[in-house]
Amino acid sequence: MNSESTPTCEGAEDIADAFGTVAALILSAAANRPRGVAIRDADGAEVTYEQMVSAARRIANGLRAQGMAVGGRVAVWLPDTSGHIEMYVACAIAGFVVVPINARYTAYEAAHIVSDSTAALLVHADRPPGEITALAGLVSVPMIDLGPGSDVVFKEHPALEFSSHRVQPNMPFIIGYTSGTTGKPKGAVLTQSSVAKLAQMNARSYRLRRGSVALLTGSMSFVAVVPAHVISHFHVQGTIVLPGAWDVPRMIDLIDAHDVTFTYVPSPLVLEFADEAASRPDAWKTLESILHSASKIPPASLARLADVVGTRLIEGWGMTEHSGGLMSATSIADVAPGQYRRLTGVGRAVDEVDIDVRATDGSPIDHDGEALGELWIRSPALFKGYWELPEASANALQDGWFRTGDLGTIDPGGYVVIVERRSDLIVSGGMNVYPSEVEECIAEIPGVREVAVVGMPHPRWGHAVVAVVVSEPEAHVTVEDVLTQCRAHLASFKKPTRVEFVGALPRTTSLKVSRNAVREALR
C-alpha cells in the first residue's frame, strides 16, 4: 500500500527525478554547482563538485590502465576519506562495479567477498600489512595500495571521455554483501538505476532541502551508506561532512561547526545522543532531520530522543536489497506530541514503494485484521538479484515483489510494525515464540541494559527459549528476576528455560545485535 507524500524541506521539490543513472545524477550536480562543496573534512578541507569529478576521472583512467573494463568489479577496502567517495564516483562514470568490503572485516571475510564477486582488482588503504599479506594468501587478485606513502598516481588522459550516456540504467553499480544472518553473505546487485532512484526517494524521505549538509556518521564501507546518504545528498547538490574519529560530544561539536542539517544516530548511541543534545540545545539548532533506522530499539528510547529533537526524528525501515535505503518512514505528524505510539513501528510506505503482508506461502493476508505475516515490497529501487545465485534470486524476487524475510503487520492506516526476522523465529513445542517480544519484556526489568533471546535445539520441544542479558554495572539482576518478570507477563511457553549474563552482546558489522553469534556462543 502506498503512503501519502512525505513532506520535503523547501527547495528540494524542484529537483527533477530525471536521472536514470548515478553517473547522470552526479555529473548533473557537478555541472549545476561546480564550485559548490561536495565533501568537507572535519578539519575544514574541502572538495568542490568540479574537483571531485576531475579526481574521479583520473581514478577511472588509472583503473582502466590496470585493465578494468565496463562491468568489471573493483573490491574497495578504504577508510572514510574523500578518496573513498571519489572511487565510487569514478566507478559510476566509467561503468565499473564497486564491491565494498566492510572496514571491520578480517582478511578471511574479505577473501570471501573478493572471490565470490570475481573482483578484477582490490584497492585498499590504511590496512595492517599483515592483513593484506594474509588476504594475498587467500585470493589471487591485483591489489593497489592507496594509503599514505603510496606511489600510485592517477593521471588525466585526454583521449578518454566520460559522460552519462556511456552508462546504461540496468548496469550493475554496486554488489553489496548482506550481513549474513545465516550462512555466508550474498551479494545483492544494485544497478545504476536502482541506486539513482533510491537517492531521489531517500532525499524525499529524509526531507532534504537543496544544499543539505550531512554529517556522515556511518562508515562508507557499510553498503547502505553511500547510496542512501552520500548519493542522496549529491542529488540535492549538498555537502558530505566526514567526521573522522568521533564520539557523541564530538558529533554535536561538528554539527555546530559545519551547520549540519542532516545526520544519522546509530542504535547504541540513541540515549547518549539524546542526553548530550538536551544539555546543548544551541549546538544543533541547524539540524532539520535526524535519522534512526537499521535495528530495533525500545520505543521508550526513541521517545526519549523525540522528547529532545521533536519532529526532526525520522524512524525508518530499509535494507541492502532496496539499494540500502528506506522502504518506509515516519512523517512529521507521526512524531508530533501525542503521537509517540507511532514509534513502535517504522512508519508507512514511502512514495513509490508498495508494502504487502503475506502468509508464508505468498498468499495475501487481510490487512484490516493486522495479521502477522512476511512483508513483501515492490519498488523501482529494488536490487537486480543476488550475484551468481539464480535460485536464491528467483525465490526472493517474484512478479516484481521482493520477499524481505521480515515478519510484521500493517495496520489499516498503512503503518508497518516489524516483529521479527523470519530466520530468528523460535518454534518451541509447535508454538511460535517471537524473540523481540520476550526481549521487550525482559528489558523492562530495572538494571537490564540489553538482552538477546534466541532458540537453541531441544530434544523434546524442538527449540528452547534462551535469554542472554547484559545488566548495568551496579545492578544485581538475577536469573530469578528474569523468570519472575516473564511469568508475570508472558505465556509459559515463551518463558526462557535458560538465562545467561554477559558483559556485552555480539554485534554485526552494521552494529545490529547478532543473534547468530549469540547462538554460536551458547553451543
Secondary structure by P-SEA (a helix, b strand, c coil): cccccccccccccccccccccaaaaaaaaaaaccccccccccccccccaaaaaaaaaaaaaaaaaacccccbbbbbbccccaaaaaaaaaaaaabbbbbcccccccaaaaaaaaaaacccccccccccaaaaaaaaaccbbbbbbccccccbbbbbbcccccccccccccccccccccccccccbbbbbbcaaaaaaaaaaaaaaaccccbbbbcccccccccccccccaaaaaaabbbbbbbccccaaaaaaaaaaccccccccccccaaaaaaaaaacccccccccbbbbccccccaaaaaaaaaaccccccccccccccccccccccccccccccccccccccccccccbbbbbbcccccccccccccbbbbbbbcccccccccccaaaaaaacccccccccccccccccbbbbbccccccccccccccccaaaaaaaaaacccccbbbbbbcccccccbbbbbbbbbcccccccaaaaaaaaaacccccccccbbbbccbbbbcccccccaaaaaaaac
